Amino acid sequence: MAIKTYGTMAVDWEQRIDFDRLRRERLARVKKLLKASELGALLCFDMNNVRYITSTHIGTWAQDKVNRFTLLPQDDEPILWDFGSAARHHQLYAPWLGEKRSRAGISLLRGAMSPEMGRAERAASWRRPPGRRRSRVAIQTRQCSQA
């Protein structure tokens, strides 16, 4: 009796989920819809859309951070901007994105990183004006209600 037992884990003794095919088909579906539209590119901030297009996921804790986004040009492959450590992880472990397609994004929490950390200077060539003192930044969040 041969009953297929599709599991979430890959094994060497059964053909289970073909993740490469899944990634190709999802991206092809979005590209086909994009090609049929008037849009030149698709910019996605929603975590589910980013995952669908890039097949990357970093956990639900980042659901409302707006620091991950992807750009899908009509005639090119997607480019993913993510948290720095996640971008590096994708470069190492998500070869389907292609070389230089996973990039560290510039945080929307500008001012949260001091210049001494060196992050902002490398990312955006930012320089503090001479004589200006470093100040602490209060970060506020605002919850938007849906209509």
N, C-alpha and C positions, 0 to 999 in steps of 0.2 A: 504494500500500500504506500503510494508516494504522495504524501500531503506536503505541499510547500509550506514552510514556516518562515515567513518573512519577518525578520527581526530588525532592530535598529543597529545591530552590531554587524560589521563585515566579518565574514569567515572565509576560509579558503576551500571549504568543501561544498558550498552552495552558492548559486547565483542569487544574490539578494538585491538590494537597492543599488542601481547604477547611478552613483552621485554625479559622475562626470556628465552623463546623458541628461540628468535632471537639471544641472546648471546650464548646459547648452540650450536645452529646450525652453527654459524659463527666460533666458536672455533673448533668445530668438523670437519668442512671443512678444516681448516688450519692444524689440527693435522693429518688428513687423507693424505693430500699432503706431509706433513713432513715425515710421516711414509713411504711413497712410495719413498722418496728421499734417497740419501746417507748421508744426513745431520744428525747430532746428536742433533742439536738445531738450533733455528732461533733467531737471534738478530736483532731487528728492531729499527731504529731511526726515521723513517718517521712517522709523526704524524698520518697520515691516517692508516698506518699499526698498529701502537700502539693502535689506537682506535678500529680497527677491531678485534684485538686479545683480548684486555682487556675490551672493552666497556667503556672506560674512555675518557674524553675530558676536557681540561681546557681552551679552547679558541684559536682562531687563532693567538693571539698575541705571542704565544709560538712556532709558526710554524718553525722558524729558529734557535731555541735556542740549540738544540742538548742536552738538559739536561734531556729530557724524553726519556726513552728507555725501551724496554721489551725483556725479554729472554723467549723463549718457548722451553724448553727441550722436546725431543721426547716423553718421557714417563712420563711427569709431567705437572703440571699446570703452566701458565705463571707467571713470576715475573716482577713487574713493578717498575722502579726507576723513581722518579719524583721530582719536586721541593718539599722542605720540607713540606710546608703548604698543597700542593696538595696531597702529600703522606698521610698525616694525614687525610685529607678529605676523601680520598678513603678508608682508614681503617675504618672510621666511616660510610660512606654512600654507599660503593660498596661491600656488603658482598659476592658477587659472586666471588671476587678475592681470597677469603680465608684468613685465618689468616697469618699474616707476609708475605704476597705476595705483598704488596705495601710498598716500602721503599724509604726513602729520599736519593736521589743520591748525590754524591760529585760533586759539581759544576766544570765545565770546566774553570771557571773564577778563577782559583787558585790565591790567593793573594789578591783578591778583598775583602775578609773578614779578618779583623784584628784578631789576636789571642785573643785579649781582648773580642771579641764577644763570644768566647767559642765554636763556631760552628765547626771549623776545627778540634779542639782537640778531640771533641766527635766523629766526623765522621771518622777521619782517624788516630787518635792518633798521630797527628802531634805536634811537639815541636820545637820552635825556638831555634837554638843553643845559648848557653850563650854568652852574650856580643854583640850579633848582634842587630843592631838597626832596628826598624820597618821602612819600607820604603813604599812610595806610589807606586802603580802599575798602569801603563797605560795599558788599555785594548784596543787592536786593533782588528778590525774586517776586514776580507778579503772576498771579494765577488768572488766566483768562477764562471767562465763562463762555460756554457755547450758547448761541442763540437758539 
